[in-house]
Structure formats: structure tokens, C-alpha cells
Amino acid sequence: MTCVVIAAALLGLARAVLGQVDSAELEEQAIRAAAEAVAPSVVKIETVGGLERVGKALTSTGPTTGLVVAEDGYVVSSAINFIQQPSSILVTLPSGKRATAKIVARDHARMLVLLKVATEEKLPVPVAAPRNEMAVGQSAIAMGRTFDKSGPSLSIGVISALNRIWGRAIQTDAKISPTNYGGPLIDLRGRVIGVLVPLSPQGQESELAGSEWYDSGIGFAVPLIDINSRLATLKSGKDLKAGLLGISLKKGDIYSLPADVAASRADGPAGKAGIKTGDVVVEVDGSPVQRQAQLKHLIGAHYAGDKVKVVVRRGSERIETTVELIDKLDPFGHPFLGILPIRDDKLPGVLVRYVYPGSPAEKSGIKPGDRIAKMGTPPIALADASAFRDLFAIAPPGQKVALEIQRGSEFLKLEISPAAALPTEVPADLPVALSQEHKAPEQKAASGLVEIKLAEEKNNCVAYVPETYHPDVPHGVVIWLHGSGGVNRAALAARWKVACEKQHLIVLAPQALDPNKWEPTEGAFIRKTLDDLLSHYNVDRTRIAIYGYQTSGSLAVLVGLSNTDRIRAIVSVDAAPSARNAIPENDPLLRLAFFLANADKSPAAAGIKAASERLKAMKFPVTGKSLGEAPRDLNEAEIGELARWIDALDRI
């Protein structure tokens, strides 16, 4: 087939030289010849039966596309085409005959499925484009085969980026509709660059993630050469899953920071291979690693079960080791000492604001006003509460932790066995989080209802900043997502004023472009408004929560789970998180807590209960709140309770 394409291109070139055809016609001929070369390998897939909706997304019953990858009846397609769990799958073969097919295996990292078609026909296998011949700006053709019997559908574009979605995909601006997910992206030589799939630019691992980007100029294709390299595994019926190293990196800009290991779980693959907290990853499989993003790209391309050679720097020592990646870590439970820190303390160590009753801290004799100065053996001096929180989080489970406490002029040495989980109860009225009075600042920050307008966005946003705001006092943030009707600014200020002043909170209220409904793609706008707020106000990064009621609560869950590098808590009222929401592993350094409230007779009650159990099984702290019988939002007293819950998110 490639010879036909080359011959057609040479013929067109000869005619162009002779002046018989212009460049546009030459390009059209090349596109047509390339498509004709691959077309026999592009098959129509029809599904029968299954679920009508997955979560809140309606499933499609129309035809979709697949690509032949082996002549003995194997076809690869996008996982989104089968989310409804169809009872039957039918494939139209190049001969025009329809045959049944079954799913053999799934690639959960790249959202692909491998089908085996019940046929004796020898199917045409396309040629895969070599990786070294793929380039940004190169012409690319997206193909699908659905309704038109005369031939496949085509959309012309270019390769706009390589190694996207952490090394798993190629990006194209060719228009991709749901009907050609599972079809090929090809080059002008009639070779398959990759298989079209919806993937999220944020790297979410879900069959639906990224589907909202179709026809947007942002589309993705998994390189066929990568699929072929794992085809034998998929044929054997073994699913492929993303590989995990089992470390957490230092928080910050992944595109500029080195790959410093902030936490290496002892029970994870890296920990078992000897990689320790404090090491710096400098090389993976011979490729240098200078920034965190490079490490994520190199590991992201691998699957569970792969062995990778990792080089770390430990002080002046260079250490080489081999790590076997795994697909899932045991759920991580955050150890709990039982204190809240003072927030405006400038001295080294951690000044204790509050001690939880019955906690390990109380049982060991720690009191409010004590200063936790050092931790560990040998002892490590603590710079502040953030350093202590991170260090305490990676303490080996089940082992005692050595602490040095300063009480006035006295120094005490304690050994404490941490509790195995963070508390879920809402504390009673808490003492003030500040250690001193603060003089009025030389320049007062904007307060009250503050407009936030992003130049590149059409959406509006407002923040309620309490008049008591002081730049020396870290404030928590509540991202409040409005319901139908948009943001009533006066009501927003009245509802949150007391809580914001007492618990040092700022309420951020982004507004949907359509005030009556949110679009999933507006999650990026919500993130931008938060980043803008962070650049102008002193924000406590441990106390950033997102809150929504009913449909806005569902969006709060989606946005919160998509931005765990920023958001520390998700508040969902009378909204059942979808069972298909991709929940990340409980990270030692990126803590995440849930506040789930519902009425007993709410239609969402069963779903909320199921989500709560799912989150608890993953060892996330989940606070449940009953709102009586009839569905409703939180009232004034419950807003005060929620504010106290947010006030305690910096617990250690």
C-alpha cells in the first residue's frame, strides 16, 4: 500500500513540474492516496445494549471506529466507545461482512481496548510511522468509518505537539469527533501515526476524560508503534496499567524544580529499591532528569511491571538502582499527632495552638503553647509547620516518632506513636490561630467584594475578602460554585461575612459564562481564578476548599480531583460524586479531605453513601453531614460548622 502512495506522489510531482497541476491539487492527491492506503484497515464498530448513561454522561449508540492491528482478527479502539458495557459488539470488515467481536484486554493508561473479531478473513494491517519521522508541524489526517459506506471520514490538520499526556500521546489540531475515536491519525505517506483517543491534558485516567475537547483543535493519538510493542501482552488477555514509582516530589512548579524526592514510601517500589526521602532523581533509563516534568514524562510512558533504571544523587554520592513499577499502592493513611499550629509564628519550630482531646499529642503531655523544635533520630530541626507536616507524613507507619519540645526554658524529649488516620469530626469552637496583634499594614489590600477579571477569559469572577484581612495572616480559601442564576453578590457577602472574619477565610466565586449552568471545560477557568487570588493575597495552602450544591457539587468534585496540587478539600452538598470520577492515590504530601452533606430523602443519598465508602476505603478523611429529610443547601449555622472544619485542615 505504501508503494501505491509513493507512486501517486511521484506522479503528482512529475505533473507539477510539467505545470499540469498546482500545489493545492498536489496536496489533495497526496491526502486521497494516503487515505486510500489506510482505509481497508479502518473498520466500523457497532455496539448493542448496555448502560444508557455513565454517571451523568449519556452513552452513544451510534457507530464508532476501530483500527486493524493484526491480520488474524485483532482490532484496537478507544475505550470510550465501550463505557456503556455493551452486550454485543459488531465489526464491519473490509469485505463488507459484519462479525461479532469481544474485548480481549484494556490499556488503562492510554484508554484503549483490544478486540478479537470472530472471522476467518485475513485483515489488512497498516504500516506504523516510525517515531523519528514524526515532527511538529507535519501534516496529519484523522480518519473514522461510521455512516458513509463509500469511504472513511477525513479531517486534515497537523501534529501540534509530541510526547503529550506525560509521554503517552501525540497532539493534533485535526478535528476529532466521537465517531472517529478509535480511528487512525495518518501521515501523507499512508502510515499510521497513532490511534485517536480522548485524553485529558491534565492527565486524568478516565475513559471520559478529555472527551469534552472533541472538535476543539486539541486532540490526541496514541502512537501505533507503542501499541504494537505491547500487542503480545494485550493478545494474551492481560490488561495494561500505568506504572507507579511510589514517590512524592517537592511541591512547586514541575517545569522548573529538580526531581527532589519529598517522600518515598517504604512499601512502594522506589522505597524497596533503596530510594530515600531527600534523594534527587537525576537519570531514568539513561535519559537525564533535570526537572520534575522530565521525570513524569519518562515514567509516564511506562506500564506497571516495567523495570526502569533510576539514578539518584544523595549528597555527593551517585546511586544507581532498578525499580519495578507497580500499578497500585496500598492506600496511604496520614499519620496524626493531634495538634493545630499557630499560623503567624515567625520563630523556628511549631507553636502549638490546639491539642485534640484523646489524641497521641494529648496522651504524651503536649500542651497549647509548647513549641515542637525537632523531630526524628538523629533529630532534625523544624523550620515551620509546613516542614513538620511533610516530615511527619512520611514517618514509617507503626513506629514511634521522637520529638523535642520546648516549654518556656525547659526542653522535653518524647516518643509518640501517631494515630493511623486524620480525624473526621468537626472540632468545637477553636482558640484564635494567631499569636500576636498585627499593626495596620502600610498599604491595605482590596477587601469586601473584589472583582477578579482575567484578560483572556470572558467569564466574570468576584471574591469576598473580609475587611479584617491582614497580609501577615494566612487566609484559607473557599471556592464557591454557584447554582442556577449565577452569583448574588450581596447574598454572598452576607452569607460568609462572619465565618470569613472568624476563621480567616476568603470566598472565591467564579461565574459560569451561562449563569444557569456550568460547562465541564470551565474547570480551567476556575483554576485560573484561584491562581490569580494566590498571587494577590496571603493564602494558607493547606486550607483551600471547593464547595458546590447539587449540580455545582458534582462539578466541585470534578474540579477538586483534577487540581489536587492546589485544592485540599472538597465540599459536596446533596451531590453524589460519580463512580467514574478518577480518584488519585492518597498522597503523603498533597492531603485531601471530603465534606459530604445530604438529606436523608435526597435522590443523591445512596450515591453519596457509596462514594463515602469508596473514599474511606482509600483512607481519605471523610466528614459526613445529615441535613434532615428534604434536600437543601447548608444553613447559616452549618456554614459556621463548615468554616471550623476548614479552619482545622492544617492539623498535624
JOPEZI-V598190 format. One record per residue. PHI is phi in radians with two decimals (999 if undefined). OMEGA is omega in whole degrees, -180 to 180 (* if undefined). Layout:
# JOPEZI-V598190
phi: [PHI PHI]
omega: [OMEGA OMEGA]
This chain:
# JOPEZI-V598190
phi: [999 -1.15 -1.09 -1.11 -1.11 -1.10 -1.08 -1.11 -1.17 -1.14 -1.10 -1.11 -1.13 -1.08 -1.16 -1.13 -1.09 -1.39 1.39 -1.51 -2.62 -1.55 -1.12 -1.12 -1.20 -1.07 -1.10 -1.09 -1.15 -1.14 -1.09 -1.11 -1.17 -1.12 -1.12 -1.11 -1.18 -1.63 -0.86 -1.08 -1.58 -1.73 -2.02 -1.57 -2.08 -2.15 -2.02 -2.22 1.34 1.72 -1.30 -1.41 -2.56 -2.06 1.13 -1.82 -1.68 -1.23 -1.59 -1.59 -1.89 -1.39 -1.21 -2.32 -2.21 -2.45 -2.23 -1.14 -2.15 -2.63 -1.17 -1.57 1.77 -1.71 -2.27 -1.86 -2.61 -1.39 -1.10 -1.11 -1.25 -2.27 -1.16 -1.40 0.95 -1.11 -1.38 -2.45 -2.23 -2.07 -2.13 -1.56 -1.45 -0.98 -1.30 1.71 -1.30 -1.82 -2.40 -1.32 -2.51 -2.37 -1.35 -1.60 -2.82 -2.22 -1.82 -1.32 -1.41 -1.94 1.02 -2.13 -2.24 -1.90 -1.84 -1.99 -1.58 -1.40 -2.64 -1.72 -1.09 -1.52 -1.56 -1.32 -1.77 -1.33 -1.52 -1.52 -1.25 -1.14 -1.08 -1.29 -1.90 -1.69 -2.55 -1.10 1.65 -1.20 -1.08 -2.53 -2.15 -1.55 -2.15 -2.56 -2.36 -2.34 -1.48 -1.40 -1.31 -1.30 2.99 -1.30 -1.44 -2.25 -2.43 -1.73 -2.81 -2.37 -1.32 -1.72 -2.90 -1.97 0.95 -1.47 0.85 0.94 1.41 -1.78 -2.57 -1.83 -1.79 -2.37 -1.72 -1.09 -1.21 -2.20 -1.77 -0.97 -1.25 -1.89 -1.09 1.72 -1.49 -1.60 -1.83 -2.10 -1.74 -1.31 -1.71 1.34 -1.92 -1.51 -1.32 -2.93 -1.81 -1.29 -2.48 -1.42 -2.31 -1.56 -1.03 -1.47 1.38 -1.15 -1.73 -2.69 -1.06 -1.55 -1.06 1.59 -1.15 -1.26 -1.57 -1.06 1.01 -1.83 1.61 -2.15 -2.36 -2.31 -2.42 -1.42 -0.94 -1.10 -1.10 -1.27 -1.09 -1.07 -1.19 -2.00 -1.11 -1.08 -1.13 -1.12 -1.05 -1.28 1.59 -1.64 -1.22 -1.86 -2.31 -1.05 -1.57 -1.98 -1.53 1.53 -2.24 -2.05 -1.72 -1.04 -1.24 2.54 -1.29 -1.18 -1.58 -2.21 -1.42 -1.19 -1.45 -1.30 -1.42 -1.47 -2.69 -2.16 -1.17 -1.08 -1.63 -1.65 -1.06 -1.15 -1.05 -1.16 -1.51 1.75 -1.36 -2.07 -1.02 1.76 -1.19 -2.14 -1.31 -2.09 -2.81 -2.34 0.87 1.48 -1.63 -1.16 -2.12 -1.90 -2.34 -1.03 -1.06 -1.12 -1.12 -1.10 -1.13 -1.22 -1.36 -1.06 -1.38 -1.69 -1.96 -1.02 1.72 -1.21 -1.83 -2.11 -1.57 -2.08 -2.00 -2.11 -1.86 -2.13 1.17 -1.71 -1.63 -1.83 -2.12 -1.88 -2.66 -1.98 -2.05 -1.66 -1.21 -2.16 -1.62 -2.69 -1.64 -1.04 -0.92 -1.70 -1.81 -1.21 -1.15 -2.27 -1.49 1.99 -2.31 -2.02 -1.58 -1.21 -1.68 -1.86 -1.28 -1.82 -1.45 -1.07 1.71 -2.20 -1.46 -1.41 -1.57 -2.64 -2.04 -1.18 -1.05 1.36 -1.40 -0.97 -1.09 -1.14 -1.11 -1.55 1.65 -1.23 -2.25 -0.99 1.71 -1.18 -2.03 -1.46 -1.71 -2.49 -2.49 1.69 -2.34 -1.14 -1.18 -1.94 -1.18 -1.66 -1.33 -2.86 -1.13 -1.10 -1.13 -1.15 -1.05 -1.17 -1.18 -1.17 -1.11 -1.77 -1.08 -0.99 -1.09 1.42 -1.88 -1.30 -1.97 -1.50 -2.22 -1.99 -1.95 -1.81 -2.21 1.15 -1.66 -1.68 -2.03 -2.05 -1.95 -2.21 -2.12 -2.17 -1.66 -1.12 -1.21 -1.51 -2.71 -1.28 -1.25 -2.02 -1.31 -1.50 -1.11 -1.20 -0.92 -1.71 -1.19 -1.00 -1.52 -1.92 -1.75 -2.73 -1.37 -2.00 -1.14 -1.03 -1.19 -1.09 -2.24 -1.34 -1.27 -1.05 -2.38 1.33 -1.47 -1.94 -1.27 -2.13 -2.13 -1.62 -1.01 -1.56 -2.06 -1.44 -1.13 -1.78 -2.73 -2.35 -2.15 -1.78 -1.91 -1.08 -1.06 -1.43 -0.99 -2.28 -1.13 -1.51 -1.94 -1.15 -1.92 -1.35 -2.28 -1.96 -1.49 -1.74 -1.71 -1.23 -1.65 -1.06 1.93 1.50 -1.78 -1.59 -1.14 -1.11 -1.15 -1.04 -1.11 -1.13 -1.20 -1.88 -0.95 -1.10 -1.11 -1.13 -1.26 -1.32 -1.80 0.93 -2.15 -2.12 -1.80 -1.85 -2.14 -1.21 -2.13 -1.13 -1.07 -1.71 -1.00 -1.64 -2.82 -1.66 -1.83 -0.95 -1.20 -1.36 -1.03 -1.14 -1.13 -1.03 -1.07 -1.12 -1.15 -1.13 -1.06 -1.12 -1.07 -1.07 -1.41 -2.04 -2.30 -1.41 -1.95 -1.40 -1.16 -1.45 -2.21 -1.92 -2.12 -2.09 -2.35 -2.63 -2.01 0.98 -1.06 -1.23 -1.16 -1.11 -1.17 -1.03 -1.13 -1.06 -1.21 -1.09 -1.21 -1.49 -2.36 -1.22 -1.32 -2.04 -1.62 -1.82 -2.67 -2.13 -1.98 -2.14 -1.95 0.96 -2.48 -1.51 -1.03 -1.14 -1.12 -1.70 -1.08 -1.31 -1.70 -1.24 -1.08 -1.19 -1.49 -1.03 -1.85 -1.84 -1.23 -2.47 -2.14 -2.19 -2.13 -1.98 -2.11 -2.82 -1.45 -1.09 -1.76 -1.24 -1.03 -1.54 -1.01 -1.13 -1.15 -1.15 -1.08 -1.11 -1.13 -1.06 -1.13 -1.10 -1.18 -1.12 -1.10 -1.55 1.20 -1.43 -1.28 -2.13 -1.78 -1.71 -2.45 -1.54 -1.93 1.50 -1.59 -1.49 -1.05 -2.88 -1.50 -1.16 -1.58 -1.05 -1.13 -1.27 -1.10 -1.09 -1.13 -1.08 -1.08 -1.16 -1.08 -1.16 -1.05 -1.73 -1.23 -1.58 -1.06 -2.28]
omega: [180 178 179 180 -179 180 179 -180 179 178 179 179 179 179 179 179 -179 177 -177 -176 178 -174 -180 179 178 179 180 178 180 179 -178 -179 179 -180 180 -180 -175 -172 -179 -179 -179 -174 176 179 175 178 -178 176 -180 -176 177 176 175 -170 177 -178 175 178 -177 175 -180 180 177 -168 173 -179 177 177 176 -173 -178 169 180 -178 176 179 179 -179 -178 -179 -174 -178 -179 180 -174 178 179 176 179 -180 176 -174 179 179 -177 178 175 -179 178 179 176 178 -180 -177 -179 170 -175 179 -176 174 178 170 174 179 170 -178 179 -178 174 179 172 -173 -179 -178 -179 177 179 178 177 -178 -176 177 175 -177 176 -177 179 177 -179 -177 175 -176 173 178 -175 -171 -173 -178 -175 -180 -179 172 -177 172 -173 176 178 167 -177 177 176 175 175 -179 177 172 -174 -169 173 179 178 175 175 -179 -177 178 -179 -178 178 166 -175 176 -176 163 -172 175 -176 176 178 177 -178 176 -178 179 -174 179 171 176 -179 175 176 176 179 -179 179 -180 -178 -176 178 -178 180 -178 -175 -179 -175 -173 174 178 -175 177 176 -177 180 -180 176 179 -179 -178 -180 -174 -179 179 179 179 -179 179 -179 176 175 -180 -179 -180 -180 179 177 177 170 180 178 -178 178 -177 -176 -178 179 -176 173 -176 177 180 180 178 175 -177 -178 -179 -180 -178 179 179 179 179 175 178 -173 172 -178 175 175 178 -176 -178 174 179 176 179 -179 177 178 -178 -179 -178 179 178 179 177 -175 179 -177 -180 -175 178 172 -177 176 174 -179 176 -176 175 177 174 179 -171 178 -176 175 -174 179 179 177 -177 174 -176 178 -176 -175 174 173 -180 -178 175 -179 176 -175 176 177 178 164 -179 167 -169 -176 -179 -176 -178 177 -179 -177 179 -173 178 -171 176 -180 177 177 -178 175 179 -180 -179 180 176 177 -176 172 -177 174 175 176 -170 -175 178 170 177 -2 -174 176 179 -177 -180 -176 -177 -180 179 179 -179 -179 -179 -179 -177 -177 175 -179 -178 177 -179 178 -179 179 179 173 -174 174 178 -172 178 -176 176 -178 176 -177 169 -172 173 -177 169 -172 -177 175 -179 179 179 178 -178 171 -177 -173 175 -180 -176 -175 -178 -174 172 -178 178 179 -179 179 179 -177 178 177 -179 -173 177 -173 178 172 -178 178 -173 -175 -176 176 -179 174 179 176 174 171 179 -176 179 -180 -177 176 -176 178 -176 178 -180 171 -179 170 174 -176 -180 -175 172 -179 -180 177 -174 170 -169 -180 179 178 -179 -179 -176 -171 -171 -176 -179 -179 -179 -176 -176 178 -179 169 177 179 -176 174 -178 177 178 170 -174 -177 178 176 171 -180 -179 180 174 179 177 179 179 -179 179 177 179 178 178 -180 -178 -176 -176 178 -174 174 -173 179 -174 175 -177 174 -168 176 -179 -180 -176 177 175 176 178 178 178 -178 -179 180 -180 180 -176 -178 174 -180 -169 -175 -178 179 -180 -178 -178 179 178 -179 174 -178 177 -179 174 179 -179 -179 174 176 -172 179 -174 180 -175 -180 179 -177 173 -175 -178 177 173 -176 -177 178 174 -178 -171 -178 179 179 178 180 179 179 179 179 -180 179 178 177 176 170 175 -177 176 179 -179 176 -179 -180 -174 -173 178 178 175 179 176 -174 -180 -179 172 176 178 178 180 177 178 178 179 -175 -178 178 -180 178 *]
